[in-house]
């Protein structure tokens, strides 16, 4: 479909622009800390959909935000996302050897350097947000820092990961599983969308519509992840599948079954798009993304 072709072009263009920005923010270094920088860059430039950066840029575009500003925030969220992947892959967490079709950071550089690379990417994200170049208004910069800190911390991603680690071989119900994933995965997706509204100083009603979109999109994304872990192609995905079942984790698929899970993901994607009706044609790419999230193969 033409719209999906347009989305693919926009995703690729945004990924390229974000990587160009990251090259400036995280250049190679020849000094004593070059090994750490190399590990950070290894994980940062490993490919990937750059979905969260796209959400930042596309939501900011709704309000006519300067693209350089939104790309800086997009780079910051990608730093947080990549830090989380490095730490998730460690033996004390998910113990993965492969990520995006190649060796994980700790396999390539050792566990100590991988931990430091994740730490340094996390702090780099907040450094980027706090700099004047991100937005001329100090309130906007502070609000971005506050929102990202919450999304990445105990009330967001880190809290969700803690619940996830404690839930192995524990039967969670649908409500508990939903809350876990809203924290672990959904919080950063919500920040990515909310950031565009913050940059654009959007009204509360507009901000709330975007947050409704983000919440439904995040759940649709996670249900699809569960389906891909259940029946995805490891070669296509670039990582092992079937891990959730092996670790005895409750997922949307284990609770609802694959067919009902697919139906639920599709319903959430439609619902996410409906939140954006007020924005008209300006929100076409974000609406298309909701469909893409549940149709993806990796």
C-alpha positions in Angstrom: 0.0 0.0 0.0 1.2 3.5 -0.8 0.7 4.7 2.8 2.8 1.8 4.1 5.4 2.6 1.5 5.4 6.2 2.8 5.8 5.0 6.3 8.8 2.8 5.3 10.5 5.8 3.6 9.8 7.9 6.7 11.2 5.3 9.1 14.4 4.9 7.0 14.8 8.7 6.7 14.3 9.2 10.4 16.7 6.4 11.3 19.4 7.9 9.0 18.9 11.4 10.5 19.1 10.1 14.0 22.2 8.1 13.3 23.8 11.2 11.8 22.9 13.1 15.0 24.3 10.3 17.1 27.6 10.3 15.2 28.0 14.0 16.2 27.0 13.3 19.8 29.1 10.1 20.2 32.1 10.3 17.9 35.0 7.8 18.0 37.6 8.7 20.6 41.3 7.9 20.6 42.0 8.5 24.3 42.3 6.2 27.2 38.5 5.6 27.2 38.3 4.6 23.6 37.4 1.0 24.5 34.3 2.2 26.3 33.3 4.5 23.4 33.8 1.6 21.0 31.5 -0.6 23.1 28.9 2.2 23.2 29.1 2.8 19.5 29.0 -1.0 18.8 25.6 -1.2 20.4 24.3 2.2 19.3 25.0 1.6 15.6 23.9 -2.1 15.4 20.9 -1.3 13.3 17.3 -1.7 14.5 14.0 0.0 13.6 14.7 3.2 15.6 11.0 3.1 16.4 11.2 5.3 19.5 13.1 8.0 17.7 10.6 8.0 14.9 7.8 8.4 17.5 9.6 11.5 18.9 10.1 13.1 15.5 6.6 12.2 14.1 4.8 13.5 17.2 6.9 16.7 17.3 6.1 17.3 13.6 2.4 17.5 14.6 3.3 20.8 16.3 5.8 22.2 13.8 8.8 21.6 16.1 12.2 22.4 14.7 13.6 19.1 13.4 17.0 19.6 15.0 15.4 19.8 18.4 13.3 16.7 17.9 16.3 14.7 16.5 18.3 15.5 19.7 15.5 14.1 21.8 15.2 11.2 19.5 18.9 10.5 20.0 18.5 10.7 23.7 15.7 8.1 23.8 17.8 5.8 21.6 20.7 6.1 24.1 18.3 4.9 26.8 16.9 2.1 24.7 20.4 0.9 23.7 21.6 1.0 27.3 18.6 -1.1 28.4 19.4 -3.7 25.7 23.0 -4.0 26.8 22.0 -4.6 30.4 19.1 -6.9 29.4 21.5 -9.1 27.5 23.8 -9.6 30.5 24.1 -13.1 32.1 22.4 -11.8 35.3 19.4 -10.6 33.3 18.3 -12.4 30.1 21.6 -13.9 29.3 21.6 -13.4 25.5 24.6 -14.0 23.2 23.0 -12.5 20.1 21.3 -9.2 19.4 20.3 -7.9 16.0 22.2 -10.8 14.3 25.5 -10.3 16.0 27.3 -10.9 19.3 25.9 -8.9 22.2 28.0 -6.2 23.8 29.2 -8.3 26.8 30.2 -11.1 24.5 32.2 -8.7 22.3 33.7 -6.5 25.0 33.3 -8.3 28.3 30.8 -7.9 31.1 32.5 -5.0 32.9 32.8 -2.8 29.8 29.2 -3.7 28.8 27.9 -2.5 32.2 29.9 0.7 31.8 28.7 1.2 28.2 25.1 1.0 29.4 25.7 3.4 32.3 27.5 5.9 30.0 24.7 5.8 27.4 22.1 6.4 30.1 23.9 9.5 31.4 24.6 10.7 27.8 20.8 10.8 27.2 20.2 13.3 30.1 23.2 15.3 29.0 21.7 15.7 25.6 18.3 16.7 27.0 19.8 19.3 29.4 21.8 21.2 26.7 20.5 24.5 25.4 20.5 23.1 21.8 17.7 20.8 22.7 15.2 23.6 23.3 15.5 27.3 24.1 13.0 27.1 26.9 14.5 25.7 30.2 11.1 24.5 31.3 10.8 22.3 28.3 14.3 20.8 28.9 13.5 20.2 32.6 10.2 18.6 31.7 11.9 16.3 29.2 14.5 15.3 31.8 11.8 14.6 34.4 9.6 12.6 32.0 12.5 10.5 30.8 13.8 9.8 34.3 10.4 8.6 35.3 9.9 6.5 32.2 13.3 4.8 32.6 13.3 4.4 36.4 11.5 2.5 39.1 8.1 3.8 37.9 8.9 2.7 34.3 11.4 0.5 32.6 13.6 -0.5 35.5 10.6 -1.2 37.7 9.0 -3.4 34.9 12.3 -5.3 34.5 12.4 -6.0 38.2 8.8 -7.4 38.1 9.8 -9.4 34.9 12.8 -11.0 36.6 10.7 -11.9 39.7 8.0 -13.5 37.5 9.8 -16.5 36.2 7.8 -19.6 36.8 5.1 -17.5 38.4 1.6 -17.4 36.9 0.6 -13.8 36.3 -2.9 -12.9 35.3 -3.7 -10.6 32.4 -3.9 -7.5 34.6 -0.5 -8.2 36.2 1.1 -8.9 32.8 -0.4 -5.7 31.3 1.1 -3.6 34.2 4.5 -5.3 33.8 4.6 -4.5 30.1 3.3 -1.0 30.5 6.2 -0.3 32.7 9.0 -2.4 31.0 8.2 -1.6 27.4 5.3 0.9 27.3 6.9 3.7 29.5 9.6 4.5 27.0 7.2 4.4 24.1 4.9 6.7 26.0 7.8 9.1 26.6 8.7 9.1 23.0 5.3 10.3 22.0 4.8 12.6 24.9 8.2 14.3 24.1 6.8 15.6 20.9 4.0 17.3 22.7 6.4 18.7 25.3 8.7 20.1 22.6 5.6 21.7 20.9 4.1 23.0 24.2 0.9 21.2 23.2 -2.4 21.8 25.1 -3.4 19.2 27.7 -6.2 17.8 25.5 -3.8 17.3 22.6 -1.2 15.8 24.9 -3.8 13.4 26.4 -4.8 12.2 22.9 -1.2 11.4 22.1 -0.7 9.6 25.4 -3.8 7.5 24.7 -2.3 6.6 21.3 1.0 5.7 23.0 -0.5 3.5 25.7 -2.4 1.4 23.1 0.5 1.3 20.7 2.8 0.1 23.5 0.6 -2.8 24.4 0.1 -3.7 20.7 3.8 -3.7 20.3 4.4 -6.0 23.3 1.7 -8.5 22.3 3.3 -8.7 18.9 6.7 -9.2 20.5 5.2 -12.1 22.5 3.8 -13.6 19.3 7.2 -13.3 17.6 8.9 -15.0 20.5 6.3 -17.7 20.3 6.4 -18.4 16.6 8.9 -16.0 14.9 11.8 -16.9 12.7 15.1 -16.6 14.6 17.1 -15.9 11.4 14.7 -13.1 10.4 14.7 -11.7 13.9 18.4 -11.9 14.5 18.0 -13.5 18.0 16.7 -16.6 19.7 13.0 -17.2 20.1 11.0 -19.3 22.5 12.8 -17.8 25.5 9.6 -16.8 27.4 8.3 -20.4 27.5 11.7 -21.8 28.5 11.9 -19.3 31.4 8.4 -20.0 32.5 7.2 -16.4 32.0 3.6 -15.4 31.7 3.0 -13.5 28.4 -0.1 -12.3 26.5 0.3 -15.4 24.3 0.5 -17.9 27.2 -2.5 -16.3 28.9 -4.8 -15.6 25.9 -3.5 -18.0 23.3 -2.0 -16.9 19.9 -5.2 -16.3 18.0 -6.8 -14.1 20.7 -3.5 -12.3 21.2 -3.4 -11.4 17.5 -6.9 -10.1 17.7 -6.2 -8.1 20.7 -3.1 -6.5 19.1 -5.1 -5.6 16.0 -7.8 -4.1 18.1 -5.3 -2.0 20.1 -3.7 -0.8 16.9 -7.0 0.4 15.6 -7.8 2.0 18.9 -4.4 3.8 18.9 -5.1 5.3 15.5 -8.5 6.5 16.6 -6.9 8.6 19.3 -5.3 10.7 16.5 -8.4 11.5 14.5 -8.3 15.1 15.8 -5.0 15.7 14.1 -6.3 14.8 10.6 -3.8 14.2 7.8 -0.9 15.3 9.9 -1.1 12.1 11.9 -1.2 9.7 8.9 2.3 8.3 9.5 1.6 7.7 13.2 -1.6 5.9 12.3 0.2 3.8 9.7 2.8 3.0 12.4 0.1 1.5 14.6 -0.7 -1.0 11.8 2.9 -1.6 11.0 3.7 -2.5 14.7 1.3 -5.5 14.6 2.2 -6.6 11.1 6.0 -6.7 11.5 8.0 -9.9 11.4 10.9 -8.9 13.6 
